[in-house]
Amino acid sequence: MTDPQTTQETMQSDIDRYYYYLNMITENVRNGYNYMVLKYCDLSLPLIPILIEQNKKSVGEFDITTLPAIELGAKLWSYQGNVEKIKEIEDLVNSHPELEPWRIHLDRAYERIDSEQE
């Protein structure tokens, strides 16, 4: 049986990591280090479902309005032509209705990839 205290501590640790990665994304955007931005976007993506769950639990709804791991990740990976990472983001968006507003970033990413292949 899972200890609720341990589960809560693990969730909080994951949330703390998410916000650390978010700070690293912001810092690396400021310095123009796109490779590092993508590194932290990649590390952030698997933590977004936990962020959604925690946010809904504490606020009653998912009220976060920006997710740079999706927004910047989709943009930069599409410029690289990295369809695999775009599909990973798409799977994440498809599996969480709260992420529907971020679908526009996927649409733009696919448009960029398509225009590069023409």
Z-matrix of the N, CA and C atoms (Angstrom, degrees):
N
C 1 1.447
C 2 1.534 1 109.03
N 3 1.304 2 116.71 1 137.05
C 4 1.452 3 121.68 2 -178.44
C 5 1.521 4 110.39 3 -82.65
N 6 1.293 5 115.26 4 132.68
C 7 1.452 6 121.78 5 178.21
C 8 1.530 7 108.98 6 -74.16
N 9 1.350 8 118.65 7 122.72
C 10 1.473 9 120.63 8 -179.62
C 11 1.529 10 112.66 9 -58.39
N 12 1.330 11 116.95 10 -34.83
C 13 1.466 12 120.49 11 178.93
C 14 1.524 13 110.51 12 -64.61
N 15 1.331 14 116.95 13 -42.81
C 16 1.459 15 121.39 14 178.74
C 17 1.519 16 110.44 15 -64.80
N 18 1.327 17 117.01 16 -41.75
C 19 1.460 18 121.58 17 178.69
C 20 1.525 19 110.04 18 -61.10
N 21 1.329 20 117.06 19 -44.82
C 22 1.464 21 121.31 20 179.60
C 23 1.524 22 110.89 21 -64.51
N 24 1.316 23 117.34 22 -40.50
C 25 1.467 24 120.88 23 178.95
C 26 1.521 25 111.13 24 -66.10
N 27 1.325 26 116.78 25 -40.19
C 28 1.463 27 121.10 26 177.42
C 29 1.520 28 110.39 27 -63.90
N 30 1.333 29 116.50 28 -43.77
C 31 1.464 30 120.76 29 179.08
C 32 1.528 31 109.69 30 -62.02
N 33 1.321 32 117.62 31 -44.19
C 34 1.462 33 120.56 32 -179.79
C 35 1.524 34 110.66 33 -64.83
N 36 1.306 35 117.18 34 -37.66
C 37 1.460 36 121.27 35 177.17
C 38 1.530 37 110.41 36 -62.54
N 39 1.322 38 116.80 37 -42.09
C 40 1.470 39 121.32 38 178.00
C 41 1.528 40 110.81 39 -65.28
N 42 1.322 41 116.78 40 -40.15
C 43 1.468 42 120.62 41 178.28
C 44 1.530 43 109.68 42 -64.49
N 45 1.321 44 116.12 43 -43.48
C 46 1.468 45 119.94 44 177.78
C 47 1.528 46 110.88 45 -60.21
N 48 1.332 47 116.22 46 -42.00
C 49 1.468 48 119.75 47 177.23
C 50 1.518 49 110.53 48 -62.66
N 51 1.344 50 117.27 49 -42.56
C 52 1.461 51 120.13 50 178.97
C 53 1.532 52 110.01 51 -55.85
N 54 1.325 53 116.66 52 -48.48
C 55 1.467 54 119.66 53 -177.56
C 56 1.532 55 112.07 54 -69.46
N 57 1.302 56 117.59 55 -31.07
C 58 1.462 57 120.08 56 173.31
C 59 1.530 58 109.13 57 -63.26
N 60 1.335 59 116.73 58 -47.97
C 61 1.466 60 120.39 59 179.00
C 62 1.522 61 111.09 60 -62.18
N 63 1.329 62 116.72 61 -38.09
C 64 1.462 63 120.80 62 177.46
C 65 1.533 64 109.79 63 -60.05
N 66 1.321 65 117.36 64 -44.89
C 67 1.463 66 120.56 65 176.82
C 68 1.517 67 111.48 66 -61.37
N 69 1.331 68 116.55 67 -39.11
C 70 1.458 69 120.16 68 179.31
C 71 1.533 70 111.05 69 -67.87
N 72 1.330 71 117.19 70 -36.86
C 73 1.470 72 120.42 71 175.47
C 74 1.526 73 108.99 72 -60.46
N 75 1.322 74 115.96 73 -50.12
C 76 1.466 75 121.37 74 -178.46
C 77 1.527 76 111.13 75 -59.13
N 78 1.306 77 116.33 76 -46.18
C 79 1.466 78 121.00 77 -179.09
C 80 1.534 79 110.88 78 -62.71
N 81 1.313 80 116.98 79 -42.24
C 82 1.461 81 119.98 80 -177.95
C 83 1.520 82 112.21 81 -74.87
N 84 1.326 83 118.37 82 -29.30
C 85 1.464 84 120.55 83 172.33
C 86 1.524 85 108.51 84 -63.53
N 87 1.317 86 115.85 85 -45.89
C 88 1.468 87 121.44 86 -179.64
C 89 1.532 88 110.95 87 -57.91
N 90 1.319 89 116.96 88 -37.32
C 91 1.463 90 121.21 89 -178.18
C 92 1.523 91 113.59 90 -90.91
N 93 1.334 92 117.19 91 -3.89
C 94 1.460 93 120.83 92 177.16
C 95 1.516 94 114.97 93 77.36
N 96 1.336 95 116.91 94 23.90
C 97 1.455 96 120.86 95 -178.84
C 98 1.527 97 110.55 96 -96.76
N 99 1.314 98 116.33 97 79.71
C 100 1.464 99 120.72 98 -175.00
C 101 1.524 100 113.26 99 -61.06
N 102 1.316 101 117.48 100 -34.53
C 103 1.470 102 119.64 101 178.46
C 104 1.528 103 109.77 102 -60.03
N 105 1.319 104 116.77 103 -43.81
C 106 1.468 105 120.91 104 -179.65
C 107 1.527 106 110.83 105 -71.95
N 108 1.320 107 117.21 106 -34.26
C 109 1.465 108 120.06 107 175.10
C 110 1.525 109 108.91 108 -57.23
N 111 1.319 110 116.39 109 -47.57
C 112 1.467 111 120.20 110 -179.16
C 113 1.524 112 112.36 111 -66.69
N 114 1.312 113 116.71 112 -34.39
C 115 1.467 114 119.53 113 176.41
C 116 1.525 115 110.10 114 -58.77
N 117 1.325 116 116.73 115 -47.62
C 118 1.462 117 120.08 116 -177.75
C 119 1.526 118 111.96 117 -76.38
N 120 1.315 119 118.48 118 -28.00
C 121 1.472 120 120.54 119 171.83
C 122 1.526 121 108.96 120 -62.21
N 123 1.324 122 115.89 121 -45.96
C 124 1.463 123 121.57 122 -179.82
C 125 1.528 124 111.05 123 -60.51
N 126 1.314 125 117.60 124 -42.64
C 127 1.463 126 121.26 125 178.59
C 128 1.533 127 112.16 126 -68.97
N 129 1.325 128 117.10 127 -28.93
C 130 1.470 129 121.91 128 -178.32
C 131 1.516 130 113.82 129 -77.34
N 132 1.323 131 117.05 130 -35.00
C 133 1.473 132 119.97 131 -173.26
C 134 1.528 133 113.86 132 -51.38
N 135 1.333 134 120.12 133 -48.30
C 136 1.464 135 118.71 134 -178.14
C 137 1.534 136 113.77 135 -68.22
N 138 1.323 137 117.29 136 -12.74
C 139 1.465 138 120.47 137 -180.00
C 140 1.530 139 112.75 138 -90.43
N 141 1.321 140 117.38 139 -11.65
C 142 1.467 141 120.70 140 -177.54
C 143 1.525 142 112.64 141 -61.74
N 144 1.343 143 120.97 142 -41.96
C 145 1.473 144 118.55 143 177.04
C 146 1.541 145 113.02 144 -58.65
N 147 1.320 146 117.10 145 -36.41
C 148 1.464 147 120.64 146 178.04
C 149 1.522 148 109.53 147 -68.64
N 150 1.322 149 116.87 148 -38.98
C 151 1.462 150 121.52 149 176.44
C 152 1.530 151 110.48 150 -60.48
N 153 1.325 152 116.55 151 -43.91
C 154 1.465 153 120.96 152 178.50
C 155 1.529 154 109.77 153 -60.07
N 156 1.325 155 115.88 154 -50.56
C 157 1.466 156 121.06 155 -178.20
C 158 1.531 157 111.45 156 -59.10
N 159 1.316 158 116.40 157 -47.49
C 160 1.460 159 120.69 158 -178.41
C 161 1.519 160 111.03 159 -65.09
N 162 1.325 161 116.97 160 -41.91
C 163 1.459 162 121.40 161 -179.20
C 164 1.520 163 111.20 162 -64.05
N 165 1.330 164 116.45 163 -42.52
C 166 1.467 165 120.20 164 178.51
C 167 1.528 166 110.86 165 -66.05
N 168 1.323 167 116.01 166 -36.67
C 169 1.461 168 120.65 167 -179.88
C 170 1.531 169 111.13 168 -67.59
N 171 1.330 170 116.86 169 -42.15
C 172 1.454 171 119.87 170 -174.92
C 173 1.526 172 113.71 171 -85.54
N 174 1.322 173 118.34 172 -31.09
C 175 1.464 174 122.09 173 -176.03
C 176 1.525 175 112.10 174 -108.61
N 177 1.327 176 116.65 175 -21.05
C 178 1.458 177 120.43 176 -177.68
C 179 1.513 178 113.87 177 95.60
N 180 1.319 179 116.49 178 -9.05
C 181 1.459 180 122.20 179 177.82
C 182 1.520 181 108.30 180 -158.44
N 183 1.318 182 115.66 181 167.59
C 184 1.459 183 119.74 182 176.71
C 185 1.524 184 106.91 183 -90.31
N 186 1.327 185 115.93 184 104.64
C 187 1.463 186 119.88 185 -174.03
C 188 1.529 187 113.79 186 -112.26
N 189 1.313 188 116.90 187 17.06
C 190 1.463 189 120.53 188 177.84
C 191 1.528 190 108.24 189 -79.63
N 192 1.325 191 115.41 190 134.29
C 193 1.467 192 119.08 191 -173.47
C 194 1.520 193 114.02 192 -107.26
N 195 1.308 194 117.50 193 -7.35
C 196 1.454 195 119.51 194 179.05
C 197 1.527 196 109.52 195 -142.15
N 198 1.315 197 114.92 196 135.19
C 199 1.463 198 122.38 197 177.18
C 200 1.531 199 107.54 198 -132.91
N 201 1.322 200 116.65 199 86.18
C 202 1.469 201 119.94 200 -176.88
C 203 1.521 202 114.43 201 -55.64
N 204 1.325 203 117.45 202 -29.53
C 205 1.466 204 118.69 203 179.05
C 206 1.522 205 110.51 204 -60.37
N 207 1.317 206 116.45 205 -35.01
C 208 1.472 207 120.67 206 176.88
C 209 1.527 208 110.02 207 -83.27
N 210 1.321 209 116.05 208 -50.29
C 211 1.462 210 120.73 209 -174.11
C 212 1.535 211 112.16 210 -62.12
N 213 1.316 212 116.22 211 -55.41
C 214 1.465 213 119.87 212 -179.30
C 215 1.520 214 111.84 213 -75.41
N 216 1.337 215 115.78 214 -37.42
C 217 1.455 216 119.35 215 178.83
C 218 1.521 217 111.25 216 -58.48
N 219 1.319 218 116.85 217 -49.46
C 220 1.469 219 120.52 218 -179.68
C 221 1.527 220 110.99 219 -60.33
N 222 1.312 221 115.46 220 -42.02
C 223 1.469 222 119.65 221 -178.62
C 224 1.533 223 111.41 222 -65.39
N 225 1.323 224 116.34 223 -53.79
C 226 1.467 225 119.69 224 -175.26
C 227 1.522 226 112.24 225 -69.12
N 228 1.334 227 117.52 226 -40.92
C 229 1.463 228 119.15 227 178.65
C 230 1.523 229 111.01 228 -65.83
N 231 1.333 230 117.25 229 -33.38
C 232 1.469 231 118.24 230 178.47
C 233 1.521 232 110.77 231 -68.17
N 234 1.334 233 117.28 232 -36.93
C 235 1.467 234 119.48 233 175.98
C 236 1.520 235 111.13 234 -64.23
N 237 1.325 236 116.52 235 -29.19
C 238 1.464 237 120.71 236 176.65
C 239 1.529 238 111.62 237 -81.39
N 240 1.338 239 116.24 238 -11.23
C 241 1.461 240 119.99 239 -175.98
C 242 1.513 241 112.80 240 75.84
N 243 1.328 242 117.81 241 22.11
C 244 1.455 243 122.69 242 -176.60
C 245 1.539 244 110.31 243 -85.26
N 246 1.311 245 115.06 244 81.89
C 247 1.467 246 121.95 245 -177.31
C 248 1.530 247 111.06 246 -63.20
N 249 1.319 248 116.62 247 -34.51
C 250 1.466 249 120.46 248 -179.01
C 251 1.535 250 111.23 249 -59.31
N 252 1.326 251 117.36 250 -43.99
C 253 1.469 252 120.69 251 -180.00
C 254 1.528 253 110.85 252 -69.97
N 255 1.326 254 117.18 253 -35.67
C 256 1.469 255 120.36 254 177.51
C 257 1.531 256 109.04 255 -64.23
N 258 1.317 257 116.35 256 -40.94
C 259 1.476 258 119.87 257 177.95
C 260 1.531 259 111.00 258 -65.85
N 261 1.319 260 117.42 259 -34.87
C 262 1.465 261 120.49 260 176.52
C 263 1.536 262 110.07 261 -62.05
N 264 1.328 263 116.31 262 -43.58
C 265 1.462 264 120.26 263 177.27
C 266 1.529 265 109.62 264 -64.52
N 267 1.328 266 116.35 265 -41.50
C 268 1.462 267 120.15 266 179.50
C 269 1.526 268 111.07 267 -60.91
N 270 1.320 269 117.68 268 -42.24
C 271 1.468 270 121.07 269 177.07
C 272 1.523 271 110.74 270 -60.39
N 273 1.303 272 116.49 271 -41.51
C 274 1.465 273 121.32 272 178.19
C 275 1.527 274 110.63 273 -62.75
N 276 1.322 275 117.07 274 -48.06
C 277 1.462 276 121.72 275 179.84
C 278 1.536 277 110.64 276 -62.96
N 279 1.329 278 116.43 277 -41.73
C 280 1.468 279 120.16 278 -179.91
C 281 1.524 280 112.71 279 -66.03
N 282 1.322 281 117.52 280 -27.88
C 283 1.461 282 119.79 281 -176.22
C 284 1.526 283 113.80 282 -91.18
N 285 1.327 284 116.94 283 -2.91
C 286 1.468 285 120.52 284 179.51
C 287 1.526 286 109.58 285 -137.26
N 288 1.331 287 117.41 286 104.62
C 289 1.473 288 120.49 287 -178.16
C 290 1.533 289 113.10 288 -55.87
N 291 1.326 290 117.09 289 -26.64
C 292 1.464 291 120.63 290 179.42
C 293 1.522 292 112.26 291 -63.39
N 294 1.320 293 116.67 292 -19.95
C 295 1.467 294 121.37 293 -177.38
C 296 1.527 295 113.33 294 -92.27
N 297 1.301 296 117.28 295 2.88
C 298 1.470 297 121.45 296 -179.19
C 299 1.538 298 112.99 297 -52.21
N 300 1.338 299 119.22 298 -39.52
C 301 1.477 300 118.36 299 178.92
C 302 1.530 301 113.82 300 -60.55
N 303 1.308 302 117.86 301 -18.32
C 304 1.470 303 121.18 302 -179.66
C 305 1.528 304 112.15 303 -88.35
N 306 1.320 305 117.22 304 -1.83
C 307 1.466 306 120.43 305 179.66
C 308 1.531 307 111.34 306 -60.16
N 309 1.311 308 117.27 307 -30.86
C 310 1.466 309 120.27 308 179.67
C 311 1.537 310 111.28 309 -58.54
N 312 1.321 311 116.89 310 -33.04
C 313 1.465 312 120.02 311 178.42
C 314 1.529 313 110.77 312 -68.73
N 315 1.324 314 116.00 313 -33.87
C 316 1.470 315 120.01 314 174.92
C 317 1.519 316 110.70 315 -68.06
N 318 1.341 317 116.08 316 -44.23
C 319 1.464 318 120.44 317 179.52
C 320 1.533 319 110.18 318 -57.15
N 321 1.315 320 115.63 319 -46.43
C 322 1.473 321 119.59 320 179.53
C 323 1.525 322 111.32 321 -65.07
N 324 1.326 323 116.37 322 -39.13
C 325 1.471 324 120.14 323 179.25
C 326 1.523 325 110.52 324 -61.78
N 327 1.333 326 116.57 325 -45.70
C 328 1.464 327 119.70 326 179.21
C 329 1.527 328 110.81 327 -65.52
N 330 1.315 329 118.13 328 -36.68
C 331 1.462 330 120.83 329 176.82
C 332 1.529 331 110.49 330 -61.90
N 333 1.334 332 116.95 331 -43.31
C 334 1.475 333 120.55 332 178.37
C 335 1.520 334 111.02 333 -62.05
N 336 1.325 335 115.48 334 -44.97
C 337 1.474 336 119.27 335 -179.69
C 338 1.508 337 110.14 336 -63.10
N 339 1.332 338 116.92 337 -44.44
C 340 1.469 339 120.96 338 179.35
C 341 1.534 340 111.43 339 -61.73
N 342 1.321 341 117.07 340 -41.24
C 343 1.467 342 119.48 341 -178.32
C 344 1.532 343 111.32 342 -69.71
N 345 1.319 344 117.75 343 -28.82
C 346 1.455 345 121.28 344 177.21
C 347 1.536 346 111.63 345 -72.55
N 348 1.325 347 116.40 346 -28.03
C 349 1.477 348 120.81 347 -177.17
C 350 1.519 349 112.62 348 -84.33
N 351 1.313 350 116.16 349 -11.85
C 352 1.482 351 119.46 350 -178.77
C 353 1.493 352 112.11 351 -78.24
